[in-house]
Amino acid sequence: MAEPCTSVKFLSVTSHRKRPILLAAVLVVVAWLVALGGYRTARNSRMTAYKVRAFVQSVELSKLSGEARTRAIRELAEKLNRLSPEERRKARLDRVWQRWCEEMTEEEKGAFVELTMPTGFRQMLTSFEQLPEEKRRRSIADAMKQLKESPERMANGDEPLPESGTNDPPVFSEELQQRMAKIGLKTFYSESSAQTKAEMAPLLEELQRMMESGRLFRGGR
């Protein structure tokens, strides 16, 4: 007569023991779902060169004026500043905002350049200024080489290919490169027009990459 009670007690104990396991399993599933949702949210909110290009293509800057035009330029600058270094370099090489720059006034270009200046940019200019002229010249030549080879590396799969394909790198005459090396980038940059500053941006960002990796100072002074 005691056997049914014993069986009930055994089932109760077994069920009690399984409860923490089931609870742990539920918590794992919930945590996984939360992590997956967070990943998707982060992925969707992450700014990319493709999203910047889509924004540029969706807005006709030439048709805007006044406050609306200023807001559009500032929004583009904010999107660029949210790019990761890799995405920013891809956007630079792909020149996704080239059309807008061509339509901007000198004043707007100047403001845009200041708004999109990377963190540590002025430190790079100061550090470059302290290098001897020959080292400056070699650094500029190396940076130009990197810019020229980037489209080829992208085509070969060594770097992500821009959405619209590769473009020719910015071209600076030998005379201009020599002047940069002679007087220093900081001085040259401060004396340049907004248009020249915009054209220099890819070169300066490449030099900053070299500085951050240590390549800019490699080989001594």
ZIBEL-V758214 format. One record per residue. N is the residue number from 1. RES is the residue in one letter. PHI is phi in whole degrees, 0 to 359 (none if undefined). OMEGA is omega as a letter, one per 40 degrees, with the letter a starting at -180 (* if undefined). Layout:
<<N,RES,PHI,OMEGA> <N,RES,PHI,OMEGA>>
This chain:
<<1,M,none,a> <2,A,274,a> <3,E,297,i> <4,P,303,a> <5,C,294,i> <6,T,296,i> <7,S,295,i> <8,V,296,i> <9,K,297,a> <10,F,297,i> <11,L,296,a> <12,S,296,a> <13,V,294,i> <14,T,298,i> <15,S,297,a> <16,H,295,a> <17,R,289,a> <18,K,284,a> <19,R,302,i> <20,P,298,i> <21,I,295,i> <22,L,295,i> <23,L,297,i> <24,A,297,a> <25,A,296,i> <26,V,296,i> <27,L,297,i> <28,V,297,i> <29,V,296,i> <30,V,297,i> <31,A,298,i> <32,W,296,i> <33,L,295,i> <34,V,296,i> <35,A,296,i> <36,L,296,i> <37,G,296,i> <38,G,296,i> <39,Y,296,a> <40,R,295,i> <41,T,295,i> <42,A,296,a> <43,R,295,a> <44,N,288,a> <45,S,271,a> <46,R,293,a> <47,M,281,i> <48,T,228,i> <49,A,299,i> <50,Y,296,i> <51,K,293,i> <52,V,297,i> <53,R,298,i> <54,A,299,i> <55,F,296,i> <56,V,301,a> <57,Q,287,a> <58,S,273,a> <59,V,240,i> <60,E,266,a> <61,L,300,a> <62,S,297,a> <63,K,267,a> <64,L,259,i> <65,S,209,i> <66,G,60,a> <67,E,297,a> <68,A,298,i> <69,R,291,i> <70,T,298,i> <71,R,298,a> <72,A,297,i> <73,I,294,i> <74,R,293,i> <75,E,294,i> <76,L,298,i> <77,A,299,i> <78,E,296,i> <79,K,295,i> <80,L,296,a> <81,N,290,i> <82,R,272,a> <83,L,288,i> <84,S,289,i> <85,P,307,a> <86,E,292,a> <87,E,292,i> <88,R,294,i> <89,R,295,i> <90,K,297,i> <91,A,295,i> <92,R,298,a> <93,L,294,a> <94,D,275,i> <95,R,51,a> <96,V,294,a> <97,W,252,a> <98,Q,302,a> <99,R,299,i> <100,W,295,a> <101,C,300,i> <102,E,293,a> <103,E,264,a> <104,M,281,i> <105,T,283,i> <106,E,302,a> <107,E,296,i> <108,E,294,i> <109,K,297,i> <110,G,300,i> <111,A,294,a> <112,F,296,i> <113,V,299,i> <114,E,295,a> <115,L,293,a> <116,T,259,i> <117,M,293,a> <118,P,296,i> <119,T,298,a> <120,G,85,a> <121,F,297,a> <122,R,293,i> <123,Q,297,i> <124,M,298,i> <125,L,299,i> <126,T,293,i> <127,S,295,i> <128,F,296,a> <129,E,298,a> <130,Q,276,i> <131,L,282,i> <132,P,293,a> <133,E,303,a> <134,E,296,i> <135,K,292,i> <136,R,299,a> <137,R,298,i> <138,R,294,a> <139,S,296,i> <140,I,296,i> <141,A,297,i> <142,D,295,i> <143,A,295,i> <144,M,297,i> <145,K,297,i> <146,Q,299,i> <147,L,295,a> <148,K,290,a> <149,E,274,a> <150,S,302,i> <151,P,300,i> <152,E,292,i> <153,R,296,i> <154,M,296,a> <155,A,297,a> <156,N,275,i> <157,G,90,i> <158,D,285,i> <159,E,223,i> <160,P,300,a> <161,L,278,i> <162,P,302,a> <163,E,303,a> <164,S,260,a> <165,G,91,a> <166,T,265,i> <167,N,234,i> <168,D,293,i> <169,P,290,i> <170,P,299,a> <171,V,249,i> <172,F,235,a> <173,S,297,i> <174,E,300,i> <175,E,297,i> <176,L,293,i> <177,Q,296,i> <178,Q,295,i> <179,R,294,i> <180,M,302,a> <181,A,292,a> <182,K,289,a> <183,I,265,a> <184,G,92,a> <185,L,296,a> <186,K,299,i> <187,T,292,a> <188,F,300,a> <189,Y,296,a> <190,S,294,a> <191,E,269,a> <192,S,276,i> <193,S,284,i> <194,A,299,i> <195,Q,297,i> <196,T,295,i> <197,K,299,i> <198,A,295,a> <199,E,290,a> <200,M,283,a> <201,A,310,i> <202,P,300,i> <203,L,296,a> <204,L,294,i> <205,E,291,i> <206,E,293,i> <207,L,297,i> <208,Q,294,i> <209,R,300,i> <210,M,296,i> <211,M,294,a> <212,E,293,i> <213,S,273,a> <214,G,93,a> <215,R,292,a> <216,L,295,a> <217,F,254,a> <218,R,293,i> <219,G,99,i> <220,G,77,a> <221,R,255,*>>
